[in-house]
């Protein structure tokens, strides 16, 4: 209950601070910044997925290559 009340008080203080500092203009600036950040994150996410796929392909090739070579290395 105490944490809930602290959360409500902090929320009200932030709301009053937002209104005091410019209200709609501040929200608009923050929103534009978040939109740009989201676009950058999408680009990075795509690059990470490509890298991950390349790494998995390389690992599969190396594991499949080792399995084929391992019987050849046995005693003859």
KEKE-3310 file (N, C-alpha, C; in steps of 0.2 Angstrom, whole numbers, plus 5000, padded with zeros to 4 digits):
npx = (5004:5010:5020:5012:5005:5017:5020:5009:5010:5023:5020:5010:5018:5027:5018:5014:5026:5029:5018:5021:5034:5031:5021:5012:5022:5034:5030:5029:5042:5048:5042:5045:5059:5059:5053:5063:5073:5067:5067:5081:5084:5077:5085:5097:5093:5089:5102:5108:5101:5104:5118:5118:5111:5121:5132:5126:5125:5138:5142:5135:5140:5153:5151:5145:5155:5165:5160:5159:5173:5178:5176:5186:5198:5200:5208:5217)
npy = (4994:5006:5008:5010:5022:5030:5029:5035:5048:5052:5051:5061:5072:5072:5075:5088:5094:5092:5100:5112:5115:5116:5108:5103:5106:5100:5087:5084:5086:5076:5065:5065:5063:5050:5043:5044:5037:5025:5021:5020:5010:4999:4998:4994:4982:4974:4973:4965:4953:4949:4947:4937:4926:4924:4919:4908:4900:4898:4891:4879:4874:4872:4862:4852:4849:4845:4833:4825:4823:4817:4802:4799:4801:4791:4776:4765)
npz = (5000:5004:4994:4983:4986:4986:4973:4967:4971:4966:4953:4951:4955:4944:4933:4936:4935:4922:4916:4921:4914:4901:4895:4882:4872:4877:4878:4865:4860:4867:4862:4848:4849:4855:4844:4834:4841:4841:4827:4825:4833:4827:4815:4820:4826:4815:4809:4819:4818:4806:4808:4817:4810:4801:4809:4814:4803:4799:4811:4809:4797:4801:4811:4804:4795:4803:4808:4797:4794:4806:4806:4797:4803:4812:4817:4806)
capx = (5000:5014:5023:5007:5005:5023:5020:5004:5013:5028:5016:5007:5024:5030:5013:5014:5032:5028:5014:5025:5039:5029:5016:5012:5028:5038:5028:5030:5049:5050:5039:5050:5065:5057:5052:5070:5077:5064:5070:5088:5084:5075:5090:5102:5090:5090:5109:5110:5098:5109:5124:5116:5110:5128:5135:5123:5126:5145:5143:5132:5145:5159:5149:5144:5162:5169:5157:5161:5180:5180:5177:5192:5204:5201:5214:5216)
capy = (5000:5012:5009:5012:5029:5034:5029:5040:5055:5053:5052:5068:5077:5072:5078:5095:5097:5092:5105:5118:5115:5118:5104:5100:5106:5095:5080:5084:5085:5069:5060:5065:5059:5043:5040:5044:5032:5018:5020:5018:5003:4995:4997:4990:4975:4971:4971:4960:4947:4947:4944:4931:4921:4922:4915:4901:4896:4896:4886:4873:4872:4869:4856:4847:4848:4841:4826:4821:4822:4813:4795:4798:4802:4785:4771:4761)
capz = (5000:5004:4988:4979:4987:4984:4965:4965:4973:4961:4946:4952:4954:4937:4929:4938:4933:4915:4914:4922:4910:4894:4893:4875:4868:4880:4876:4857:4859:4869:4857:4842:4851:4855:4837:4831:4844:4839:4820:4825:4836:4821:4811:4824:4827:4808:4808:4824:4816:4800:4810:4821:4805:4798:4814:4815:4796:4800:4816:4806:4792:4805:4815:4799:4792:4808:4809:4791:4795:4811:4805:4793:4807:4816:4816:4800)
cpx = (5004:5018:5018:5006:5011:5023:5015:5007:5019:5025:5013:5013:5026:5025:5013:5020:5032:5024:5018:5031:5037:5023:5016:5018:5033:5036:5029:5037:5051:5048:5043:5056:5064:5056:5059:5074:5074:5067:5077:5088:5082:5081:5095:5099:5090:5097:5111:5107:5102:5115:5123:5115:5117:5132:5133:5125:5134:5146:5140:5137:5151:5157:5148:5150:5166:5166:5159:5169:5182:5180:5184:5198:5205:5207:5212:5220)
cpy = (5006:5013:5012:5020:5033:5034:5035:5047:5057:5055:5059:5073:5078:5076:5085:5098:5097:5098:5112:5120:5116:5113:5101:5100:5101:5088:5079:5082:5078:5064:5059:5062:5052:5039:5039:5038:5025:5016:5017:5011:4998:4993:4992:4982:4971:4968:4965:4953:4945:4943:4937:4925:4919:4918:4908:4897:4894:4891:4879:4870:4869:4863:4851:4845:4843:4834:4822:4819:4817:4806:4794:4798:4796:4781:4767:4755)
cpz = (5000:4998:4983:4980:4985:4976:4963:4966:4968:4954:4946:4951:4947:4932:4930:4935:4925:4912:4915:4917:4903:4892:4887:4871:4871:4878:4869:4856:4861:4865:4851:4844:4852:4848:4833:4834:4842:4832:4821:4828:4831:4817:4814:4825:4821:4807:4813:4821:4810:4803:4814:4816:4802:4802:4814:4808:4797:4805:4813:4801:4796:4808:4810:4796:4797:4809:4803:4791:4800:4810:4801:4797:4812:4814:4810:4800)
residu = (UNK:UNK:UNK:UNK:UNK:UNK:UNK:UNK:UNK:UNK:UNK:UNK:UNK:UNK:UNK:UNK:UNK:UNK:UNK:UNK:UNK:UNK:UNK:UNK:UNK:UNK:UNK:UNK:UNK:UNK:UNK:UNK:UNK:UNK:UNK:UNK:UNK:UNK:UNK:UNK:UNK:UNK:UNK:UNK:UNK:UNK:UNK:UNK:UNK:UNK:UNK:UNK:UNK:UNK:UNK:UNK:UNK:UNK:UNK:UNK:UNK:UNK:UNK:UNK:UNK:UNK:UNK:UNK:UNK:UNK:UNK:UNK:UNK:UNK:UNK:UNK)
# end
